Amino acid sequence: MDALSSSFLSTLSHPKTLLSQTPTTTKLKISAVRIEEKPYTTTTTRTTTTSQPLKQPQKPIPAKPTATAPPAPPPAPSLSTTIFNAFDDIINNFIDPPNKPAVDPRHVLSDNFAPVDELPPTECRVIHGTLPPCLDGAYIRNGPNPQYLPRGPYHLFDGDGMLHSIKISGGRATFCSRYVKTYKYTIERDAGSPILPNVFSGFNGLAASAARGGLSAVRFLAGQFDPTNGIGLANTSLSLFGGALYAHGESDLPYVVKVTPNGDVLTLNRHDFDGELSMSMTAHPKIDPDTGETFAFRYGPIPPYLTFFRFDKSGKKQPDVPIFSMKTPSFLHDFAITKKYAIFGDIQIGMNPMDMIFNGGSPVGADPGKVPRIGVIPRYAKDESEMRWFDVPGFNMIHAINAWDEDDGDTVVMVAPNILSVEHTLERLELIHASMEKVKINLKTGTVSRHPVSTRNLDFAVINPAFVAKKNKYVFAAVGDPMPKVIGVVKLDVSMSETNRCECIVASRMYGPGCYGGEPFFVARDPQNPNAKEDDGYIVSYMHNENTGESRFLVMDAQSPDLEIVAAVKLPRRVPYGFHGLFVREDDLNKL
């Protein structure tokens, strides 16, 4: 699942608002958490064969790192930082120790969730098949990777954003891992230790909230950080629009990043769109492939709890459309668009201050008494006068896959996973089950109908990007067992649910014992061909073998009945499990 990032505290950043069965190596585990800064080390991988041997190419390309200057050692913390860290240790050890598994770093950062250091551009070896020419470009995946090992409670969604990029050109691949150089990352790097508290794990209970909030205020007064520069992690996703590539985290503005010709990943700046975007935006903007427009929103803990906006083809932001008809702050991580409308889910996850105060829970939690709703608004609306809400009991969507119009715009259809155990969304991710559904709303009659697409535990689903906001047939989804680990990829034909209630999975690829991947991404074989079939292309993803400690980049044929692996690249070191990715073609990379 995506980073359920710290949007409910995003207003702090704005001055005008309220403050194989046979393991051959030992599994990676963190048996103790160090409280000092993380040292700079070099990670190596072993060359043990996985449980699914792949054909070797005739002329393997040797792994060779690009020459680069060694990283500078971390600075020694200043006296004030040392004093503040001592108070932080008191909070972490006596006031709010990490007792729950969901916030215990020894549990959360075990195995392949453990962080890695940055890796400069390094040539990789293609160990199976050949890389298709249409993959010339870069696949980049975002995810949490804490710069320093946590001193106290830590949630999976609290890590600093790290981009893992594989740049492909002429059948050769170069891999690189770089942090998004956010304001938070930069000041903590320069200080030699953490400064800002972990939002998702640091405010469980009144005492913890008061202690960490007070310490943060003192750090601010001492000049250690300035919240107006943003407190976000940029650890969730990426998007390409308006001629720029962005790394997103929904608690902050996006950061502009760039992939260089040699495969390195640079952070250019924190982007406010000429001052028009003053706070945060979703990590899931929607780009209409026909018009080039981008649609987005932000949400927060004070009214308006939802604000809708868009960008024109050039990336210029258009005026906000505040939605005051959302009466309580709701967790709005994703949404969908059609050619006429934008669709939002008002789900059972939202602010939960009473549980935080009296039960020591998270400030964000589930409200079982709330009836979920779906909101539909014209996508070119100038105000919320045409916003309509429809009750959809039991439907809690975190991610939206796609939506389209039917019946000349009188009906909207959306495909999305429904989170069945919504109360476990933040603290017990392994208990979450997402059942994919197709929801139809008749805008004339107000009737809502729901059709099951699959009963498997599916999330991190994608489509051919050319079909965003248009009726599509195929969906490619990650199989959780349990989430956030992904045991394989399935292909679904969502048109099958229109005629009968049946399982819509038509192809699948499981990774094998001890092997786990992430979100798939679809890359069209010939995106300029208007007559190409919707599924004519490849599915790409990273996969990690916990038995051998080896990570690979996989390329799967999207049209084959078993999603056949047509190419595999052995990566120079392991890639931790993460969130969302993006493929950017070489022509687009050259324009950045």
DRENLO-63767 format. One record per residue (C-alpha): residue number from 0; x, y, z. Coordinates in steps of 0.02 Angstrom, whole numbers. Example, Ala and Ser with C-alpha at 12.3 -4.5 7.8 and 13.67 -1.06 7.14 Angstrom:
<voros>
VORO,0,615,-225,390
VORO,1,684,-53,357
</voros>
This chain:
<voros>
VORO,0,0,0,0
VORO,1,47,172,-29
VORO,2,119,286,105
VORO,3,-25,349,202
VORO,4,74,507,225
VORO,5,60,645,352
VORO,6,-70,756,270
VORO,7,-159,787,433
VORO,8,-6,881,494
VORO,9,36,961,328
VORO,10,-37,1127,386
VORO,11,115,1145,499
VORO,12,215,1185,344
VORO,13,113,1340,304
VORO,14,135,1497,409
VORO,15,-44,1557,383
VORO,16,-125,1399,452
VORO,17,-129,1307,618
VORO,18,26,1240,686
VORO,19,641,-1080,-104
VORO,20,629,-1162,45
VORO,21,818,-1192,54
VORO,22,897,-1032,110
VORO,23,1078,-1012,64
VORO,24,1111,-854,163
VORO,25,1049,-780,323
VORO,26,895,-671,308
VORO,27,918,-486,339
VORO,28,849,-442,509
VORO,29,874,-299,628
VORO,30,899,-373,800
VORO,31,934,-208,884
VORO,32,910,-27,837
VORO,33,1058,89,846
VORO,34,1025,262,914
VORO,35,1176,342,833
VORO,36,1178,406,656
VORO,37,1177,276,516
VORO,38,1355,250,449
VORO,39,1396,257,266
VORO,40,1429,80,207
VORO,41,1438,-16,45
VORO,42,1306,-149,17
VORO,43,1353,-307,-77
VORO,44,1246,-448,-145
VORO,45,1280,-633,-170
VORO,46,1265,-724,-334
VORO,47,1167,-875,-273
VORO,48,1039,-938,-399
VORO,49,857,-910,-352
VORO,50,723,-1044,-343
VORO,51,675,-1005,-523
VORO,52,834,-1018,-629
VORO,53,835,-911,-785
VORO,54,929,-932,-947
VORO,55,1094,-841,-954
VORO,56,1131,-727,-1103
VORO,57,1277,-769,-1216
VORO,58,1372,-609,-1178
VORO,59,1337,-551,-1000
VORO,60,1375,-372,-957
VORO,61,1485,-361,-802
VORO,62,1424,-254,-658
VORO,63,1532,-101,-647
VORO,64,1501,51,-538
VORO,65,1520,221,-614
VORO,66,1665,318,-540
VORO,67,1606,435,-404
VORO,68,1679,525,-256
VORO,69,1657,434,-89
VORO,70,1522,508,22
VORO,71,1578,628,156
VORO,72,1566,561,334
VORO,73,1416,625,433
VORO,74,1452,779,539
VORO,75,1463,767,728
VORO,76,1302,830,808
VORO,77,1312,1003,886
VORO,78,1294,1030,1074
VORO,79,1113,1087,1056
VORO,80,1073,937,947
VORO,81,1152,820,1075
VORO,82,1047,897,1215
VORO,83,886,886,1113
VORO,84,926,706,1067
VORO,85,946,664,1251
VORO,86,769,727,1283
VORO,87,710,630,1132
VORO,88,785,472,1207
VORO,89,690,502,1369
VORO,90,528,513,1270
VORO,91,568,357,1170
VORO,92,621,253,1319
VORO,93,504,308,1458
VORO,94,355,407,1391
VORO,95,318,320,1227
VORO,96,426,168,1194
VORO,97,391,66,1036
VORO,98,291,-73,1118
VORO,99,173,-113,974
VORO,100,242,-216,829
VORO,101,172,-90,704
VORO,102,291,44,772
VORO,103,435,-63,834
VORO,104,581,-31,715
VORO,105,652,-204,751
VORO,106,493,-274,673
VORO,107,452,-142,543
VORO,108,628,-134,472
VORO,109,663,-321,471
VORO,110,710,-422,318
VORO,111,698,-325,155
VORO,112,612,-178,237
VORO,113,781,-130,310
VORO,114,853,31,238
VORO,115,999,40,117
VORO,116,1125,175,77
VORO,117,1130,273,-83
VORO,118,1207,186,-233
VORO,119,1286,283,-378
VORO,120,1247,231,-556
VORO,121,1304,50,-575
VORO,122,1298,-58,-731
VORO,123,1191,-215,-714
VORO,124,1193,-386,-794
VORO,125,1048,-450,-899
VORO,126,1036,-631,-840
VORO,127,886,-686,-942
VORO,128,820,-638,-1114
VORO,129,843,-465,-1186
VORO,130,771,-297,-1139
VORO,131,641,-240,-1267
VORO,132,681,-79,-1362
VORO,133,522,3,-1297
VORO,134,600,1,-1123
VORO,135,733,127,-1172
VORO,136,708,254,-1034
VORO,137,700,234,-845
VORO,138,591,141,-722
VORO,139,594,231,-555
VORO,140,512,171,-396
VORO,141,486,272,-238
VORO,142,479,207,-61
VORO,143,523,240,123
VORO,144,705,222,175
VORO,145,748,307,340
VORO,146,909,407,332
VORO,147,944,363,514
VORO,148,890,208,606
VORO,149,746,261,720
VORO,150,777,303,903
VORO,151,598,261,951
VORO,152,431,217,871
VORO,153,435,201,682
VORO,154,296,163,557
VORO,155,324,97,382
VORO,156,257,260,311
VORO,157,381,369,408
VORO,158,538,337,304
VORO,159,629,463,196
VORO,160,593,446,12
VORO,161,720,350,-92
VORO,162,710,329,-280
VORO,163,772,165,-354
VORO,164,801,191,-540
VORO,165,851,73,-679
VORO,166,897,165,-838
VORO,167,892,62,-997
VORO,168,973,105,-1163
VORO,169,1009,-11,-1309
VORO,170,980,-167,-1205
VORO,171,1099,-114,-1065
VORO,172,1043,-66,-890
VORO,173,1111,51,-756
VORO,174,1043,49,-579
VORO,175,1048,193,-454
VORO,176,973,229,-283
VORO,177,961,407,-219
VORO,178,867,495,-80
VORO,179,746,632,-128
VORO,180,839,779,-55
VORO,181,691,852,38
VORO,182,708,992,163
VORO,183,688,865,304
VORO,184,821,750,233
VORO,185,943,894,205
VORO,186,933,973,377
VORO,187,946,804,463
VORO,188,1093,754,354
VORO,189,1181,916,396
VORO,190,1140,899,582
VORO,191,1202,720,590
VORO,192,1043,654,673
VORO,193,852,657,661
VORO,194,765,822,700
VORO,195,582,805,650
VORO,196,472,676,738
VORO,197,395,529,645
VORO,198,217,584,610
VORO,199,131,415,597
VORO,200,215,336,747
VORO,201,265,484,856
VORO,202,96,547,915
VORO,203,12,395,992
VORO,204,-70,461,1148
VORO,205,-84,629,1234
VORO,206,79,616,1332
VORO,207,181,567,1179
VORO,208,100,703,1074
VORO,209,132,836,1205
VORO,210,312,782,1233
VORO,211,362,768,1051
VORO,212,263,922,1003
VORO,213,349,1021,1140
VORO,214,521,960,1090
VORO,215,486,1004,909
VORO,216,434,1180,961
VORO,217,598,1201,1056
VORO,218,697,1139,906
VORO,219,604,1265,798
VORO,220,640,1408,918
VORO,221,823,1355,922
VORO,222,829,1372,733
VORO,223,852,1189,694
VORO,224,712,1188,565
VORO,225,584,1300,482
VORO,226,414,1215,449
VORO,227,375,1338,310
VORO,228,504,1247,205
VORO,229,402,1088,214
VORO,230,407,935,325
VORO,231,364,803,194
VORO,232,457,644,151
VORO,233,422,630,-38
VORO,234,418,440,-14
VORO,235,260,388,-105
VORO,236,257,403,-294
VORO,237,314,494,-451
VORO,238,225,585,-591
VORO,239,273,666,-756
VORO,240,175,817,-816
VORO,241,204,992,-879
VORO,242,380,946,-935
VORO,243,441,899,-761
VORO,244,465,739,-661
VORO,245,402,747,-481
VORO,246,428,644,-324
VORO,247,274,650,-213
VORO,248,222,635,-32
VORO,249,49,703,4
VORO,250,101,800,159
VORO,251,205,924,59
VORO,252,237,1004,-109
VORO,253,313,891,-241
VORO,254,499,888,-275
VORO,255,568,903,-452
VORO,256,691,764,-492
VORO,257,791,716,-645
VORO,258,875,561,-716
VORO,259,1042,607,-795
VORO,260,1113,528,-954
VORO,261,1227,416,-850
VORO,262,1080,355,-744
VORO,263,1103,461,-588
VORO,264,951,534,-500
VORO,265,956,716,-447
VORO,266,837,819,-341
VORO,267,818,993,-415
VORO,268,697,1087,-303
VORO,269,537,1090,-202
VORO,270,408,1155,-324
VORO,271,264,1274,-286
VORO,272,207,1308,-466
VORO,273,250,1493,-465
VORO,274,178,1515,-292
VORO,275,7,1446,-339
VORO,276,26,1287,-234
VORO,277,59,1343,-58
VORO,278,27,1185,41
VORO,279,18,1003,-13
VORO,280,-53,896,-151
VORO,281,-100,715,-177
VORO,282,33,587,-219
VORO,283,-86,520,-353
VORO,284,-119,657,-482
VORO,285,-214,598,-635
VORO,286,-153,643,-809
VORO,287,-275,641,-954
VORO,288,-175,564,-1098
VORO,289,-283,652,-1229
VORO,290,-282,830,-1162
VORO,291,-119,828,-1064
VORO,292,-206,906,-914
VORO,293,-168,849,-739
VORO,294,-299,839,-601
VORO,295,-256,838,-416
VORO,296,-316,882,-242
VORO,297,-261,905,-63
VORO,298,-342,863,102
VORO,299,-311,913,281
VORO,300,-374,929,460
VORO,301,-455,1100,446
VORO,302,-593,1160,328
VORO,303,-601,1144,183
VORO,304,-554,963,214
VORO,305,-543,934,26
VORO,306,-482,1052,-111
VORO,307,-488,1004,-295
VORO,308,-379,1084,-430
VORO,309,-298,1050,-597
VORO,310,-149,1096,-706
VORO,311,-157,1138,-890
VORO,312,-50,1049,-1019
VORO,313,99,1162,-986
VORO,314,92,1127,-798
VORO,315,15,1293,-747
VORO,316,-95,1273,-594
VORO,317,-277,1327,-607
VORO,318,-382,1400,-464
VORO,319,-431,1295,-314
VORO,320,-606,1225,-293
VORO,321,-634,1204,-105
VORO,322,-757,1067,-57
VORO,323,-846,1118,103
VORO,324,-978,982,87
VORO,325,-853,860,160
VORO,326,-902,888,341
VORO,327,-763,794,431
VORO,328,-580,766,391
VORO,329,-563,604,295
VORO,330,-413,508,234
VORO,331,-415,544,47
VORO,332,-262,460,-27
VORO,333,-319,436,-207
VORO,334,-460,479,-327
VORO,335,-514,448,-507
VORO,336,-563,551,-658
VORO,337,-673,523,-810
VORO,338,-686,635,-961
VORO,339,-821,733,-869
VORO,340,-799,707,-683
VORO,341,-682,686,-536
VORO,342,-727,552,-408
VORO,343,-679,553,-224
VORO,344,-703,428,-83
VORO,345,-755,489,90
VORO,346,-705,333,187
VORO,347,-707,274,367
VORO,348,-528,326,402
VORO,349,-504,501,469
VORO,350,-449,604,618
VORO,351,-475,511,781
VORO,352,-422,629,923
VORO,353,-523,541,1059
VORO,354,-438,376,1028
VORO,355,-270,464,1034
VORO,356,-309,552,1198
VORO,357,-394,411,1294
VORO,358,-326,251,1217
VORO,359,-152,302,1160
VORO,360,-198,271,979
VORO,361,-146,358,820
VORO,362,-217,530,777
VORO,363,-278,448,616
VORO,364,-396,300,637
VORO,365,-555,212,583
VORO,366,-732,269,625
VORO,367,-842,113,613
VORO,368,-1001,216,633
VORO,369,-969,322,480
VORO,370,-1056,278,315
VORO,371,-932,291,171
VORO,372,-979,404,26
VORO,373,-925,435,-152
VORO,374,-920,615,-214
VORO,375,-937,662,-398
VORO,376,-897,836,-464
VORO,377,-876,901,-643
VORO,378,-690,903,-675
VORO,379,-697,1082,-741
VORO,380,-805,1146,-597
VORO,381,-768,1321,-536
VORO,382,-850,1291,-368
VORO,383,-929,1147,-272
VORO,384,-1109,1188,-317
VORO,385,-1120,1033,-428
VORO,386,-1035,915,-305
VORO,387,-1145,765,-266
VORO,388,-1120,634,-131
VORO,389,-1184,455,-135
VORO,390,-1188,338,15
VORO,391,-1096,175,-20
VORO,392,-1100,74,142
VORO,393,-949,-37,169
VORO,394,-848,35,25
VORO,395,-678,100,82
VORO,396,-559,136,-60
VORO,397,-379,186,-29
VORO,398,-326,175,-211
VORO,399,-428,204,-369
VORO,400,-380,109,-527
VORO,401,-481,197,-662
VORO,402,-651,272,-702
VORO,403,-752,317,-856
VORO,404,-919,386,-916
VORO,405,-1062,283,-986
VORO,406,-1238,323,-1050
VORO,407,-1183,490,-1123
VORO,408,-1116,545,-956
VORO,409,-1268,497,-852
VORO,410,-1170,355,-771
VORO,411,-996,350,-699
VORO,412,-903,186,-673
VORO,413,-753,164,-558
VORO,414,-641,14,-526
VORO,415,-553,11,-357
VORO,416,-498,-108,-219
VORO,417,-614,-105,-68
VORO,418,-523,-118,98
VORO,419,-625,-244,198
VORO,420,-533,-232,364
VORO,421,-518,-44,367
VORO,422,-485,-39,555
VORO,423,-316,-122,525
VORO,424,-258,0,391
VORO,425,-124,85,496
VORO,426,-75,-37,633
VORO,427,-99,-213,562
VORO,428,-61,-206,377
VORO,429,-45,-395,369
VORO,430,-231,-410,413
VORO,431,-290,-299,270
VORO,432,-386,-380,128
VORO,433,-427,-278,-27
VORO,434,-567,-347,-137
VORO,435,-576,-267,-308
VORO,436,-746,-197,-361
VORO,437,-828,-104,-503
VORO,438,-945,34,-440
VORO,439,-1078,112,-552
VORO,440,-1169,272,-507
VORO,441,-1321,328,-606
VORO,442,-1315,516,-591
VORO,443,-1496,535,-645
VORO,444,-1574,416,-521
VORO,445,-1440,417,-386
VORO,446,-1431,227,-391
VORO,447,-1266,146,-342
VORO,448,-1226,-33,-394
VORO,449,-1072,-135,-353
VORO,450,-998,-282,-449
VORO,451,-858,-393,-383
VORO,452,-706,-408,-496
VORO,453,-597,-520,-389
VORO,454,-597,-591,-213
VORO,455,-406,-607,-209
VORO,456,-310,-486,-99
VORO,457,-261,-361,-235
VORO,458,-193,-184,-229
VORO,459,-59,-77,-313
VORO,460,-157,-100,-474
VORO,461,-117,-12,-639
VORO,462,-183,2,-816
VORO,463,-115,54,-984
VORO,464,-89,242,-951
VORO,465,-167,281,-1121
VORO,466,-335,226,-1049
VORO,467,-343,342,-899
VORO,468,-520,416,-889
VORO,469,-578,300,-1029
VORO,470,-661,130,-1024
VORO,471,-527,-2,-1009
VORO,472,-530,-190,-1009
VORO,473,-370,-244,-923
VORO,474,-299,-214,-749
VORO,475,-132,-275,-683
VORO,476,-126,-294,-494
VORO,477,-8,-347,-356
VORO,478,-58,-498,-252
VORO,479,-35,-473,-65
VORO,480,-8,-622,49
VORO,481,-12,-526,158
VORO,482,14,-345,112
VORO,483,129,-253,102
VORO,484,226,-402,35
VORO,485,181,-447,-145
VORO,486,192,-629,-200
VORO,487,148,-603,-383
VORO,488,53,-510,-518
VORO,489,-116,-547,-595
VORO,490,-203,-483,-750
VORO,491,-390,-451,-740
VORO,492,-522,-428,-875
VORO,493,-642,-310,-788
VORO,494,-768,-323,-931
VORO,495,-811,-498,-871
VORO,496,-899,-429,-717
VORO,497,-1029,-344,-827
VORO,498,-1108,-507,-885
VORO,499,-1090,-620,-733
VORO,500,-1019,-619,-559
VORO,501,-858,-716,-581
VORO,502,-674,-708,-542
VORO,503,-600,-594,-674
VORO,504,-418,-650,-664
VORO,505,-360,-708,-836
VORO,506,-171,-723,-811
VORO,507,-50,-730,-666
VORO,508,133,-742,-621
VORO,509,184,-796,-445
VORO,510,364,-762,-396
VORO,511,397,-921,-298
VORO,512,439,-964,-116
VORO,513,527,-824,-25
VORO,514,515,-705,-174
VORO,515,419,-542,-161
VORO,516,392,-396,-277
VORO,517,301,-231,-279
VORO,518,182,-130,-384
VORO,519,181,-181,-568
VORO,520,190,-50,-704
VORO,521,127,-68,-883
VORO,522,236,-7,-1027
VORO,523,157,-7,-1201
VORO,524,258,-87,-1340
VORO,525,212,50,-1464
VORO,526,124,197,-1378
VORO,527,113,294,-1540
VORO,528,10,160,-1627
VORO,529,-175,203,-1611
VORO,530,-222,28,-1668
VORO,531,-119,-63,-1538
VORO,532,-211,-179,-1421
VORO,533,-237,-118,-1244
VORO,534,-126,-254,-1169
VORO,535,11,-250,-1303
VORO,536,160,-215,-1194
VORO,537,258,-268,-1041
VORO,538,239,-271,-853
VORO,539,393,-217,-756
VORO,540,431,-228,-571
VORO,541,569,-257,-446
VORO,542,574,-427,-359
VORO,543,676,-481,-207
VORO,544,725,-658,-159
VORO,545,734,-668,30
VORO,546,820,-838,21
VORO,547,971,-772,-73
VORO,548,966,-586,-35
VORO,549,963,-547,-222
VORO,550,850,-420,-309
VORO,551,802,-419,-492
VORO,552,712,-309,-616
VORO,553,583,-414,-708
VORO,554,501,-386,-877
VORO,555,343,-487,-911
VORO,556,244,-508,-1071
VORO,557,74,-431,-1031
VORO,558,-15,-532,-1166
VORO,559,47,-706,-1118
VORO,560,-68,-818,-1015
VORO,561,62,-836,-878
VORO,562,139,-662,-891
VORO,563,299,-742,-954
VORO,564,462,-665,-895
VORO,565,550,-610,-1056
VORO,566,696,-520,-972
VORO,567,775,-511,-800
VORO,568,913,-398,-737
VORO,569,1016,-442,-585
VORO,570,1031,-285,-480
VORO,571,1195,-239,-395
VORO,572,1115,-244,-223
VORO,573,946,-275,-143
VORO,574,802,-155,-168
VORO,575,692,-134,-12
VORO,576,505,-153,-30
VORO,577,421,12,-71
VORO,578,271,99,-146
VORO,579,235,169,-319
VORO,580,339,180,-476
VORO,581,340,259,-649
VORO,582,418,221,-817
VORO,583,483,372,-913
VORO,584,531,350,-1096
VORO,585,699,409,-1159
VORO,586,624,549,-1263
VORO,587,540,619,-1108
VORO,588,698,601,-1003
VORO,589,793,703,-1131
VORO,590,667,845,-1113
VORO,591,686,862,-925
</voros>
